[in-house]
Amino acid sequence: MAIDKAITFVKKATTESEFRKACYKVPSKESLMQQIGFTDVEFDDAINMQLVKCQTYEQAEVYQQIRMWFASL
């Protein structure tokens, strides 16, 4: 399922700086999503699913930063 791929992507992006650097090397956000296998909507759903689980503002801030980072790709 593509949502699973999006969730995996979000979790990996929050913990692995080398993974984020590799994402910058992809020509476009669209090609990155195509390579990994999810859409913008599925990415947003994955972020929202993680935000619901947050118990502190700091945890939620990490996912909001990933959302902004992904939008800037």
N, CA, C and O atoms as a Tripos MOL2 file, in Angstrom:
@<TRIPOS>MOLECULE
protein
  292   291    73     0     0
PROTEIN
NO_CHARGES

@<TRIPOS>ATOM
      1 N           0.8330   -1.1860    0.0000 N.3       1 MET1
      2 CA          0.0000    0.0000    0.0000 C.3       1 MET1
      3 C           0.8720    1.2430    0.0000 C.2       1 MET1
      4 O           1.9190    1.2870    0.6460 O.2       1 MET1
      5 N           0.4230    2.2470   -0.7330 N.am      2 ALA2
      6 CA          1.2110    3.4650   -0.8640 C.3       2 ALA2
      7 C           1.2740    4.2540    0.4430 C.2       2 ALA2
      8 O           2.2890    4.8880    0.7310 O.2       2 ALA2
      9 N           0.2050    4.2250    1.2350 N.am      3 ILE3
     10 CA          0.2390    4.9540    2.5080 C.3       3 ILE3
     11 C           1.3190    4.3910    3.4130 C.2       3 ILE3
     12 O           1.9470    5.1370    4.1640 O.2       3 ILE3
     13 N           1.5440    3.0930    3.3540 N.am      4 ASP4
     14 CA          2.6210    2.4810    4.1420 C.3       4 ASP4
     15 C           3.9770    3.0210    3.6970 C.2       4 ASP4
     16 O           4.8580    3.2710    4.5210 O.2       4 ASP4
     17 N           4.1320    3.1930    2.4050 N.am      5 LYS5
     18 CA          5.3850    3.7440    1.8790 C.3       5 LYS5
     19 C           5.5690    5.1800    2.3280 C.2       5 LYS5
     20 O           6.6800    5.6000    2.6510 O.2       5 LYS5
     21 N           4.4830    5.9290    2.3490 N.am      6 ALA6
     22 CA          4.5540    7.3230    2.7950 C.3       6 ALA6
     23 C           4.8960    7.4010    4.2810 C.2       6 ALA6
     24 O           5.6870    8.2500    4.6910 O.2       6 ALA6
     25 N           4.3140    6.5320    5.0800 N.am      7 ILE7
     26 CA          4.6110    6.5090    6.5220 C.3       7 ILE7
     27 C           6.0700    6.1420    6.7540 C.2       7 ILE7
     28 O           6.7450    6.7590    7.5780 O.2       7 ILE7
     29 N           6.5510    5.1510    6.0390 N.am      8 THR8
     30 CA          7.9580    4.7540    6.1470 C.3       8 THR8
     31 C           8.8610    5.9120    5.7560 C.2       8 THR8
     32 O           9.8660    6.1710    6.4190 O.2       8 THR8
     33 N           8.5100    6.6080    4.6840 N.am      9 PHE9
     34 CA          9.2780    7.7620    4.2330 C.3       9 PHE9
     35 C           9.3270    8.8330    5.3220 C.2       9 PHE9
     36 O          10.3970    9.3650    5.6170 O.2       9 PHE9
     37 N           8.1940    9.1480    5.9110 N.am     10 VAL10
     38 CA          8.1200   10.1830    6.9510 C.3      10 VAL10
     39 C           8.9780    9.7970    8.1470 C.2      10 VAL10
     40 O           9.7390   10.6180    8.6570 O.2      10 VAL10
     41 N           8.8600    8.5600    8.5920 N.am     11 LYS11
     42 CA          9.6480    8.1150    9.7510 C.3      11 LYS11
     43 C          11.1420    8.1710    9.4480 C.2      11 LYS11
     44 O          11.9420    8.5920   10.2840 O.2      11 LYS11
     45 N          11.5050    7.7410    8.2440 N.am     12 LYS12
     46 CA         12.9190    7.7510    7.8620 C.3      12 LYS12
     47 C          13.4320    9.1880    7.7350 C.2      12 LYS12
     48 O          14.5610    9.4840    8.1250 O.2      12 LYS12
     49 N          12.6130   10.0630    7.1990 N.am     13 ALA13
     50 CA         13.0130   11.4630    7.0250 C.3      13 ALA13
     51 C          13.1870   12.1690    8.3640 C.2      13 ALA13
     52 O          13.9720   13.1110    8.4660 O.2      13 ALA13
     53 N          12.4680   11.7280    9.3870 N.am     14 THR14
     54 CA         12.5930   12.3770   10.6880 C.3      14 THR14
     55 C          13.8400   11.9310   11.4410 C.2      14 THR14
     56 O          14.2990   12.6270   12.3460 O.2      14 THR14
     57 N          14.3940   10.7690   11.0730 N.am     15 THR15
     58 CA         15.5040   10.2320   11.8620 C.3      15 THR15
     59 C          16.8410   10.1580   11.1300 C.2      15 THR15
     60 O          17.8840   10.0500   11.7750 O.2      15 THR15
     61 N          16.8350   10.2140    9.8030 N.am     16 GLU16
     62 CA         18.0690    9.9810    9.0530 C.3      16 GLU16
     63 C          18.4300   11.1760    8.1680 C.2      16 GLU16
     64 O          17.8270   11.3920    7.1170 O.2      16 GLU16
     65 N          19.4120   11.9340    8.6090 N.am     17 SER17
     66 CA         19.8200   13.1090    7.8340 C.3      17 SER17
     67 C          20.4420   12.7190    6.4930 C.2      17 SER17
     68 O          20.3030   13.4560    5.5170 O.2      17 SER17
     69 N          21.1150   11.5900    6.4300 N.am     18 GLU18
     70 CA         21.6990   11.1460    5.1570 C.3      18 GLU18
     71 C          20.6000   10.8240    4.1360 C.2      18 GLU18
     72 O          20.7640   11.0580    2.9380 O.2      18 GLU18
     73 N          19.4910   10.2890    4.6220 N.am     19 PHE19
     74 CA         18.3570   10.0130    3.7390 C.3      19 PHE19
     75 C          17.7970   11.3150    3.1730 C.2      19 PHE19
     76 O          17.4790   11.3920    1.9860 O.2      19 PHE19
     77 N          17.6750   12.3440    4.0250 N.am     20 ARG20
     78 CA         17.1790   13.6410    3.5500 C.3      20 ARG20
     79 C          18.1340   14.2290    2.5180 C.2      20 ARG20
     80 O          17.6940   14.7980    1.5190 O.2      20 ARG20
     81 N          19.4340   14.0980    2.7510 N.am     21 LYS21
     82 CA         20.4160   14.6010    1.7780 C.3      21 LYS21
     83 C          20.2770   13.8760    0.4480 C.2      21 LYS21
     84 O          20.3880   14.4980   -0.6090 O.2      21 LYS21
     85 N          20.0380   12.5760    0.4850 N.am     22 ALA22
     86 CA         19.8480   11.8020   -0.7480 C.3      22 ALA22
     87 C          18.5930   12.2670   -1.4860 C.2      22 ALA22
     88 O          18.5570   12.2710   -2.7160 O.2      22 ALA22
     89 N          17.5800   12.6520   -0.7440 N.am     23 CYS23
     90 CA         16.3430   13.1350   -1.3720 C.3      23 CYS23
     91 C          16.5830   14.4260   -2.1490 C.2      23 CYS23
     92 O          15.9430   14.6590   -3.1740 O.2      23 CYS23
     93 N          17.4990   15.2670   -1.6710 N.am     24 TYR24
     94 CA         17.8150   16.5130   -2.3810 C.3      24 TYR24
     95 C          18.4520   16.2520   -3.7400 C.2      24 TYR24
     96 O          18.3840   17.1020   -4.6280 O.2      24 TYR24
     97 N          19.0630   15.1000   -3.9090 N.am     25 LYS25
     98 CA         19.7430   14.7880   -5.1660 C.3      25 LYS25
     99 C          18.7870   14.3410   -6.2620 C.2      25 LYS25
    100 O          19.1650   14.2780   -7.4320 O.2      25 LYS25
    101 N          17.5540   14.0310   -5.8880 N.am     26 VAL26
    102 CA         16.5480   13.6290   -6.8730 C.3      26 VAL26
    103 C          16.1090   14.8910   -7.6240 C.2      26 VAL26
    104 O          15.9220   15.9410   -7.0080 O.2      26 VAL26
    105 N          15.9450   14.7970   -8.9460 N.am     27 PRO27
    106 CA         15.6480   15.9860   -9.7570 C.3      27 PRO27
    107 C          14.4070   16.7860   -9.3380 C.2      27 PRO27
    108 O          14.4010   18.0130   -9.4400 O.2      27 PRO27
    109 N          13.3540   16.0990   -8.8670 N.am     28 SER28
    110 CA         12.1440   16.8170   -8.4650 C.3      28 SER28
    111 C          11.3900   16.0120   -7.4010 C.2      28 SER28
    112 O          11.6070   14.8150   -7.2120 O.2      28 SER28
    113 N          10.5060   16.7200   -6.7270 N.am     29 LYS29
    114 CA          9.6840   16.0660   -5.7130 C.3      29 LYS29
    115 C           8.8010   15.0040   -6.3650 C.2      29 LYS29
    116 O           8.5770   13.9370   -5.7930 O.2      29 LYS29
    117 N           8.3060   15.3020   -7.5580 N.am     30 GLU30
    118 CA          7.4420   14.3570   -8.2570 C.3      30 GLU30
    119 C           8.1860   13.0590   -8.5810 C.2      30 GLU30
    120 O           7.6390   11.9670   -8.4290 O.2      30 GLU30
    121 N           9.4290   13.1900   -9.0230 N.am     31 SER31
    122 CA         10.1910   11.9790   -9.3290 C.3      31 SER31
    123 C          10.5330   11.2010   -8.0600 C.2      31 SER31
    124 O          10.5960    9.9720   -8.0850 O.2      31 SER31
    125 N          10.7540   11.9070   -6.9580 N.am     32 LEU32
    126 CA         10.9970   11.2390   -5.6790 C.3      32 LEU32
    127 C           9.7650   10.4390   -5.2610 C.2      32 LEU32
    128 O           9.8730    9.2800   -4.8580 O.2      32 LEU32
    129 N           8.5970   11.0670   -5.3610 N.am     33 MET33
    130 CA          7.3710   10.3700   -4.9860 C.3      33 MET33
    131 C           7.1290    9.1780   -5.9110 C.2      33 MET33
    132 O           6.6570    8.1300   -5.4690 O.2      33 MET33
    133 N           7.4490    9.3380   -7.1780 N.am     34 GLN34
    134 CA          7.2710    8.2410   -8.1260 C.3      34 GLN34
    135 C           8.2150    7.0800   -7.8010 C.2      34 GLN34
    136 O           7.8200    5.9150   -7.8550 O.2      34 GLN34
    137 N           9.4680    7.4100   -7.4630 N.am     35 GLN35
    138 CA         10.4480    6.3700   -7.1190 C.3      35 GLN35
    139 C          10.0240    5.5940   -5.8810 C.2      35 GLN35
    140 O          10.1190    4.3670   -5.8420 O.2      35 GLN35
    141 N           9.5570    6.3170   -4.8760 N.am     36 ILE36
    142 CA          9.2060    5.6690   -3.6160 C.3      36 ILE36
    143 C           7.8100    5.0480   -3.6810 C.2      36 ILE36
    144 O           7.5580    4.0100   -3.0700 O.2      36 ILE36
    145 N           6.9110    5.6850   -4.4200 N.am     37 GLY37
    146 CA          5.6020    5.0800   -4.6350 C.3      37 GLY37
    147 C           4.4660    5.6280   -3.7920 C.2      37 GLY37
    148 O           3.6470    4.8580   -3.2910 O.2      37 GLY37
    149 N           4.3990    6.9500   -3.6220 N.am     38 PHE38
    150 CA          3.2650    7.5510   -2.9320 C.3      38 PHE38
    151 C           2.9600    8.9060   -3.5550 C.2      38 PHE38
    152 O           3.7390    9.4260   -4.3530 O.2      38 PHE38
    153 N           1.8050    9.4750   -3.1770 N.am     39 THR39
    154 CA          1.3650   10.7570   -3.7210 C.3      39 THR39
    155 C           1.4130   11.8400   -2.6400 C.2      39 THR39
    156 O           1.6780   11.5590   -1.4710 O.2      39 THR39
    157 N           1.1510   13.0810   -3.0560 N.am     40 ASP40
    158 CA          1.0840   14.1930   -2.0970 C.3      40 ASP40
    159 C           0.0140   13.9420   -1.0360 C.2      40 ASP40
    160 O           0.2340   14.1980    0.1480 O.2      40 ASP40
    161 N          -1.1180   13.4510   -1.4560 N.am     41 VAL41
    162 CA         -2.2250   13.1860   -0.5230 C.3      41 VAL41
    163 C          -1.8150   12.1220    0.4900 C.2      41 VAL41
    164 O          -2.0890   12.2580    1.6820 O.2      41 VAL41
    165 N          -1.1710   11.0860    0.0250 N.am     42 GLU42
    166 CA         -0.7240   10.0190    0.9330 C.3      42 GLU42
    167 C           0.3500   10.5360    1.8810 C.2      42 GLU42
    168 O           0.3940   10.1360    3.0440 O.2      42 GLU42
    169 N           1.2170   11.4210    1.3950 N.am     43 PHE43
    170 CA          2.2150   12.0300    2.2730 C.3      43 PHE43
    171 C           1.5250   12.8320    3.3760 C.2      43 PHE43
    172 O           1.8680   12.6980    4.5510 O.2      43 PHE43
    173 N           0.5550   13.6630    2.9960 N.am     44 ASP44
    174 CA         -0.1770   14.4520    3.9990 C.3      44 ASP44
    175 C          -0.8870   13.5560    4.9990 C.2      44 ASP44
    176 O          -0.8900   13.8400    6.1970 O.2      44 ASP44
    177 N          -1.4860   12.4830    4.5190 N.am     45 ASP45
    178 CA         -2.1460   11.5320    5.4150 C.3      45 ASP45
    179 C          -1.1410   10.9160    6.3900 C.2      45 ASP45
    180 O          -1.4310   10.7640    7.5760 O.2      45 ASP45
    181 N           0.0360   10.5660    5.8840 N.am     46 ALA46
    182 CA          1.0740    9.9740    6.7400 C.3      46 ALA46
    183 C           1.5180   10.9620    7.8150 C.2      46 ALA46
    184 O           1.6740   10.5920    8.9790 O.2      46 ALA46
    185 N           1.7190   12.2170    7.4240 N.am     47 ILE47
    186 CA          2.1030   13.2480    8.4040 C.3      47 ILE47
    187 C           1.0050   13.4010    9.4490 C.2      47 ILE47
    188 O           1.2840   13.4280   10.6470 O.2      47 ILE47
    189 N          -0.2360   13.5000    9.0000 N.am     48 ASN48
    190 CA         -1.3550   13.6720    9.9310 C.3      48 ASN48
    191 C          -1.4840   12.4840   10.8870 C.2      48 ASN48
    192 O          -1.7910   12.6620   12.0660 O.2      48 ASN48
    193 N          -1.2540   11.2920   10.3840 N.am     49 MET49
    194 CA         -1.3070   10.1080   11.2530 C.3      49 MET49
    195 C          -0.2430   10.1720   12.3350 C.2      49 MET49
    196 O          -0.4910    9.7770   13.4750 O.2      49 MET49
    197 N           0.9330   10.6640   11.9910 N.am     50 GLN50
    198 CA          2.0010   10.7750   12.9780 C.3      50 GLN50
    199 C           1.7130   11.9080   13.9630 C.2      50 GLN50
    200 O           2.0130   11.7870   15.1510 O.2      50 GLN50
    201 N           1.1330   13.0060   13.4760 N.am     51 LEU51
    202 CA          0.8090   14.1330   14.3540 C.3      51 LEU51
    203 C          -0.2090   13.7410   15.4250 C.2      51 LEU51
    204 O          -0.1280   14.2080   16.5610 O.2      51 LEU51
    205 N          -1.1460   12.9010   15.0710 N.am     52 VAL52
    206 CA         -2.1700   12.4520   16.0240 C.3      52 VAL52
    207 C          -1.5310   11.6890   17.1810 C.2      52 VAL52
    208 O          -2.0300   11.7280   18.3050 O.2      52 VAL52
    209 N          -0.4510   11.0120   16.9110 N.am     53 LYS53
    210 CA          0.2240   10.2070   17.9350 C.3      53 LYS53
    211 C           1.1150   11.0350   18.8640 C.2      53 LYS53
    212 O           1.5260   10.5490   19.9170 O.2      53 LYS53
    213 N           1.4130   12.2690   18.4860 N.am     54 CYS54
    214 CA          2.3300   13.1050   19.2740 C.3      54 CYS54
    215 C           1.7240   13.4620   20.6270 C.2      54 CYS54
    216 O           0.5320   13.7480   20.7460 O.2      54 CYS54
    217 N           2.5820   13.4350   21.6370 N.am     55 GLN55
    218 CA          2.1380   13.7750   22.9760 C.3      55 GLN55
    219 C           2.7040   15.0990   23.4570 C.2      55 GLN55
    220 O           2.2750   15.6230   24.4850 O.2      55 GLN55
    221 N           3.6680   15.6460   22.7170 N.am     56 THR56
    222 CA          4.2330   16.9350   23.0990 C.3      56 THR56
    223 C           4.3180   17.8400   21.8780 C.2      56 THR56
    224 O           4.2880   17.3870   20.7340 O.2      56 THR56
    225 N           4.4230   19.1170   22.1560 N.am     57 TYR57
    226 CA          4.5790   20.0980   21.0800 C.3      57 TYR57
    227 C           5.8550   19.8300   20.2950 C.2      57 TYR57
    228 O           5.8710   19.9780   19.0730 O.2      57 TYR57
    229 N           6.9150   19.4420   20.9760 N.am     58 GLU58
    230 CA          8.1980   19.1910   20.3240 C.3      58 GLU58
    231 C           8.1120   18.0420   19.3220 C.2      58 GLU58
    232 O           8.6840   18.1170   18.2340 O.2      58 GLU58
    233 N           7.4010   16.9850   19.6890 N.am     59 GLN59
    234 CA          7.2190   15.8650   18.7630 C.3      59 GLN59
    235 C           6.4540   16.3250   17.5220 C.2      59 GLN59
    236 O           6.8260   15.9830   16.3990 O.2      59 GLN59
    237 N           5.4020   17.0880   17.7210 N.am     60 ALA60
    238 CA          4.5990   17.5780   16.6030 C.3      60 ALA60
    239 C           5.4150   18.5240   15.7240 C.2      60 ALA60
    240 O           5.2600   18.5280   14.5030 O.2      60 ALA60
    241 N           6.2600   19.3020   16.3280 N.am     61 GLU61
    242 CA          7.0930   20.2500   15.5790 C.3      61 GLU61
    243 C           8.0090   19.5300   14.5940 C.2      61 GLU61
    244 O           8.2420   20.0280   13.4930 O.2      61 GLU61
    245 N           8.5250   18.3770   14.9720 N.am     62 VAL62
    246 CA          9.3850   17.5940   14.0810 C.3      62 VAL62
    247 C           8.6290   17.2340   12.8070 C.2      62 VAL62
    248 O           9.1690   17.3660   11.7090 O.2      62 VAL62
    249 N           7.3910   16.7830   12.9410 N.am     63 TYR63
    250 CA          6.6110   16.3950   11.7690 C.3      63 TYR63
    251 C           6.1920   17.6050   10.9390 C.2      63 TYR63
    252 O           6.1050   17.5170    9.7150 O.2      63 TYR63
    253 N           5.9350   18.7250   11.5950 N.am     64 GLN64
    254 CA          5.6190   19.9450   10.8410 C.3      64 GLN64
    255 C           6.8460   20.4080   10.0470 C.2      64 GLN64
    256 O           6.7110   20.9020    8.9270 O.2      64 GLN64
    257 N           8.0280   20.2500   10.6220 N.am     65 GLN65
    258 CA          9.2500   20.6010    9.9080 C.3      65 GLN65
    259 C           9.4690   19.6810    8.7080 C.2      65 GLN65
    260 O           9.9090   20.1360    7.6520 O.2      65 GLN65
    261 N           9.1670   18.4010    8.8620 N.am     66 ILE66
    262 CA          9.2790   17.4660    7.7370 C.3      66 ILE66
    263 C           8.2950   17.8650    6.6400 C.2      66 ILE66
    264 O           8.6260   17.7980    5.4560 O.2      66 ILE66
    265 N           7.1000   18.2760    7.0200 N.am     67 ARG67
    266 CA          6.1100   18.7310    6.0350 C.3      67 ARG67
    267 C           6.6510   19.9310    5.2490 C.2      67 ARG67
    268 O           6.5380   19.9720    4.0240 O.2      67 ARG67
    269 N           7.2320   20.8970    5.9450 N.am     68 MET68
    270 CA          7.7870   22.0790    5.2770 C.3      68 MET68
    271 C           8.9960   21.6990    4.4180 C.2      68 MET68
    272 O           9.1460   22.1940    3.3010 O.2      68 MET68
    273 N           9.8510   20.8240    4.9360 N.am     69 TRP69
    274 CA         11.0260   20.3710    4.1700 C.3      69 TRP69
    275 C          10.5820   19.7080    2.8810 C.2      69 TRP69
    276 O          11.1320   19.9950    1.8180 O.2      69 TRP69
    277 N           9.5940   18.8250    2.9560 N.am     70 PHE70
    278 CA          9.1200   18.1000    1.7850 C.3      70 PHE70
    279 C           8.5080   19.0630    0.7660 C.2      70 PHE70
    280 O           8.6770   18.8840   -0.4410 O.2      70 PHE70
    281 N           7.8090   20.0680    1.2430 N.am     71 ALA71
    282 CA          7.2020   21.0540    0.3360 C.3      71 ALA71
    283 C           8.2610   21.8470   -0.4040 C.2      71 ALA71
    284 O           8.0200   22.3250   -1.5130 O.2      71 ALA71
    285 N           9.4430   21.9930    0.2060 N.am     72 SER72
    286 CA         10.5130   22.7850   -0.4230 C.3      72 SER72
    287 C          11.3470   22.0020   -1.4240 C.2      72 SER72
    288 O          12.1870   22.5800   -2.1140 O.2      72 SER72
    289 N          11.1280   20.6940   -1.5130 N.am     73 LEU73
    290 CA         11.9130   19.8870   -2.4460 C.3      73 LEU73
    291 C          11.5970   20.2420   -3.8800 C.2      73 LEU73
    292 O          12.1690   19.6580   -4.8010 O.2      73 LEU73
@<TRIPOS>BOND
     1     1     2 1
     2     2     3 1
     3     3     4 2
     4     3     5 am
     5     5     6 1
     6     6     7 1
     7     7     8 2
     8     7     9 am
     9     9    10 1
    10    10    11 1
    11    11    12 2
    12    11    13 am
    13    13    14 1
    14    14    15 1
    15    15    16 2
    16    15    17 am
    17    17    18 1
    18    18    19 1
    19    19    20 2
    20    19    21 am
    21    21    22 1
    22    22    23 1
    23    23    24 2
    24    23    25 am
    25    25    26 1
    26    26    27 1
    27    27    28 2
    28    27    29 am
    29    29    30 1
    30    30    31 1
    31    31    32 2
    32    31    33 am
    33    33    34 1
    34    34    35 1
    35    35    36 2
    36    35    37 am
    37    37    38 1
    38    38    39 1
    39    39    40 2
    40    39    41 am
    41    41    42 1
    42    42    43 1
    43    43    44 2
    44    43    45 am
    45    45    46 1
    46    46    47 1
    47    47    48 2
    48    47    49 am
    49    49    50 1
    50    50    51 1
    51    51    52 2
    52    51    53 am
    53    53    54 1
    54    54    55 1
    55    55    56 2
    56    55    57 am
    57    57    58 1
    58    58    59 1
    59    59    60 2
    60    59    61 am
    61    61    62 1
    62    62    63 1
    63    63    64 2
    64    63    65 am
    65    65    66 1
    66    66    67 1
    67    67    68 2
    68    67    69 am
    69    69    70 1
    70    70    71 1
    71    71    72 2
    72    71    73 am
    73    73    74 1
    74    74    75 1
    75    75    76 2
    76    75    77 am
    77    77    78 1
    78    78    79 1
    79    79    80 2
    80    79    81 am
    81    81    82 1
    82    82    83 1
    83    83    84 2
    84    83    85 am
    85    85    86 1
    86    86    87 1
    87    87    88 2
    88    87    89 am
    89    89    90 1
    90    90    91 1
    91    91    92 2
    92    91    93 am
    93    93    94 1
    94    94    95 1
    95    95    96 2
    96    95    97 am
    97    97    98 1
    98    98    99 1
    99    99   100 2
   100    99   101 am
   101   101   102 1
   102   102   103 1
   103   103   104 2
   104   103   105 am
   105   105   106 1
   106   106   107 1
   107   107   108 2
   108   107   109 am
   109   109   110 1
   110   110   111 1
   111   111   112 2
   112   111   113 am
   113   113   114 1
   114   114   115 1
   115   115   116 2
   116   115   117 am
   117   117   118 1
   118   118   119 1
   119   119   120 2
   120   119   121 am
   121   121   122 1
   122   122   123 1
   123   123   124 2
   124   123   125 am
   125   125   126 1
   126   126   127 1
   127   127   128 2
   128   127   129 am
   129   129   130 1
   130   130   131 1
   131   131   132 2
   132   131   133 am
   133   133   134 1
   134   134   135 1
   135   135   136 2
   136   135   137 am
   137   137   138 1
   138   138   139 1
   139   139   140 2
   140   139   141 am
   141   141   142 1
   142   142   143 1
   143   143   144 2
   144   143   145 am
   145   145   146 1
   146   146   147 1
   147   147   148 2
   148   147   149 am
   149   149   150 1
   150   150   151 1
   151   151   152 2
   152   151   153 am
   153   153   154 1
   154   154   155 1
   155   155   156 2
   156   155   157 am
   157   157   158 1
   158   158   159 1
   159   159   160 2
   160   159   161 am
   161   161   162 1
   162   162   163 1
   163   163   164 2
   164   163   165 am
   165   165   166 1
   166   166   167 1
   167   167   168 2
   168   167   169 am
   169   169   170 1
   170   170   171 1
   171   171   172 2
   172   171   173 am
   173   173   174 1
   174   174   175 1
   175   175   176 2
   176   175   177 am
   177   177   178 1
   178   178   179 1
   179   179   180 2
   180   179   181 am
   181   181   182 1
   182   182   183 1
   183   183   184 2
   184   183   185 am
   185   185   186 1
   186   186   187 1
   187   187   188 2
   188   187   189 am
   189   189   190 1
   190   190   191 1
   191   191   192 2
   192   191   193 am
   193   193   194 1
   194   194   195 1
   195   195   196 2
   196   195   197 am
   197   197   198 1
   198   198   199 1
   199   199   200 2
   200   199   201 am
   201   201   202 1
   202   202   203 1
   203   203   204 2
   204   203   205 am
   205   205   206 1
   206   206   207 1
   207   207   208 2
   208   207   209 am
   209   209   210 1
   210   210   211 1
   211   211   212 2
   212   211   213 am
   213   213   214 1
   214   214   215 1
   215   215   216 2
   216   215   217 am
   217   217   218 1
   218   218   219 1
   219   219   220 2
   220   219   221 am
   221   221   222 1
   222   222   223 1
   223   223   224 2
   224   223   225 am
   225   225   226 1
   226   226   227 1
   227   227   228 2
   228   227   229 am
   229   229   230 1
   230   230   231 1
   231   231   232 2
   232   231   233 am
   233   233   234 1
   234   234   235 1
   235   235   236 2
   236   235   237 am
   237   237   238 1
   238   238   239 1
   239   239   240 2
   240   239   241 am
   241   241   242 1
   242   242   243 1
   243   243   244 2
   244   243   245 am
   245   245   246 1
   246   246   247 1
   247   247   248 2
   248   247   249 am
   249   249   250 1
   250   250   251 1
   251   251   252 2
   252   251   253 am
   253   253   254 1
   254   254   255 1
   255   255   256 2
   256   255   257 am
   257   257   258 1
   258   258   259 1
   259   259   260 2
   260   259   261 am
   261   261   262 1
   262   262   263 1
   263   263   264 2
   264   263   265 am
   265   265   266 1
   266   266   267 1
   267   267   268 2
   268   267   269 am
   269   269   270 1
   270   270   271 1
   271   271   272 2
   272   271   273 am
   273   273   274 1
   274   274   275 1
   275   275   276 2
   276   275   277 am
   277   277   278 1
   278   278   279 1
   279   279   280 2
   280   279   281 am
   281   281   282 1
   282   282   283 1
   283   283   284 2
   284   283   285 am
   285   285   286 1
   286   286   287 1
   287   287   288 2
   288   287   289 am
   289   289   290 1
   290   290   291 1
   291   291   292 2
@<TRIPOS>SUBSTRUCTURE
     1 MET1         2 RESIDUE 1 A MET
     2 ALA2         6 RESIDUE 1 A ALA
     3 ILE3        10 RESIDUE 1 A ILE
     4 ASP4        14 RESIDUE 1 A ASP
     5 LYS5        18 RESIDUE 1 A LYS
     6 ALA6        22 RESIDUE 1 A ALA
     7 ILE7        26 RESIDUE 1 A ILE
     8 THR8        30 RESIDUE 1 A THR
     9 PHE9        34 RESIDUE 1 A PHE
    10 VAL10       38 RESIDUE 1 A VAL
    11 LYS11       42 RESIDUE 1 A LYS
    12 LYS12       46 RESIDUE 1 A LYS
    13 ALA13       50 RESIDUE 1 A ALA
    14 THR14       54 RESIDUE 1 A THR
    15 THR15       58 RESIDUE 1 A THR
    16 GLU16       62 RESIDUE 1 A GLU
    17 SER17       66 RESIDUE 1 A SER
    18 GLU18       70 RESIDUE 1 A GLU
    19 PHE19       74 RESIDUE 1 A PHE
    20 ARG20       78 RESIDUE 1 A ARG
    21 LYS21       82 RESIDUE 1 A LYS
    22 ALA22       86 RESIDUE 1 A ALA
    23 CYS23       90 RESIDUE 1 A CYS
    24 TYR24       94 RESIDUE 1 A TYR
    25 LYS25       98 RESIDUE 1 A LYS
    26 VAL26      102 RESIDUE 1 A VAL
    27 PRO27      106 RESIDUE 1 A PRO
    28 SER28      110 RESIDUE 1 A SER
    29 LYS29      114 RESIDUE 1 A LYS
    30 GLU30      118 RESIDUE 1 A GLU
    31 SER31      122 RESIDUE 1 A SER
    32 LEU32      126 RESIDUE 1 A LEU
    33 MET33      130 RESIDUE 1 A MET
    34 GLN34      134 RESIDUE 1 A GLN
    35 GLN35      138 RESIDUE 1 A GLN
    36 ILE36      142 RESIDUE 1 A ILE
    37 GLY37      146 RESIDUE 1 A GLY
    38 PHE38      150 RESIDUE 1 A PHE
    39 THR39      154 RESIDUE 1 A THR
    40 ASP40      158 RESIDUE 1 A ASP
    41 VAL41      162 RESIDUE 1 A VAL
    42 GLU42      166 RESIDUE 1 A GLU
    43 PHE43      170 RESIDUE 1 A PHE
    44 ASP44      174 RESIDUE 1 A ASP
    45 ASP45      178 RESIDUE 1 A ASP
    46 ALA46      182 RESIDUE 1 A ALA
    47 ILE47      186 RESIDUE 1 A ILE
    48 ASN48      190 RESIDUE 1 A ASN
    49 MET49      194 RESIDUE 1 A MET
    50 GLN50      198 RESIDUE 1 A GLN
    51 LEU51      202 RESIDUE 1 A LEU
    52 VAL52      206 RESIDUE 1 A VAL
    53 LYS53      210 RESIDUE 1 A LYS
    54 CYS54      214 RESIDUE 1 A CYS
    55 GLN55      218 RESIDUE 1 A GLN
    56 THR56      222 RESIDUE 1 A THR
    57 TYR57      226 RESIDUE 1 A TYR
    58 GLU58      230 RESIDUE 1 A GLU
    59 GLN59      234 RESIDUE 1 A GLN
    60 ALA60      238 RESIDUE 1 A ALA
    61 GLU61      242 RESIDUE 1 A GLU
    62 VAL62      246 RESIDUE 1 A VAL
    63 TYR63      250 RESIDUE 1 A TYR
    64 GLN64      254 RESIDUE 1 A GLN
    65 GLN65      258 RESIDUE 1 A GLN
    66 ILE66      262 RESIDUE 1 A ILE
    67 ARG67      266 RESIDUE 1 A ARG
    68 MET68      270 RESIDUE 1 A MET
    69 TRP69      274 RESIDUE 1 A TRP
    70 PHE70      278 RESIDUE 1 A PHE
    71 ALA71      282 RESIDUE 1 A ALA
    72 SER72      286 RESIDUE 1 A SER
    73 LEU73      290 RESIDUE 1 A LEU
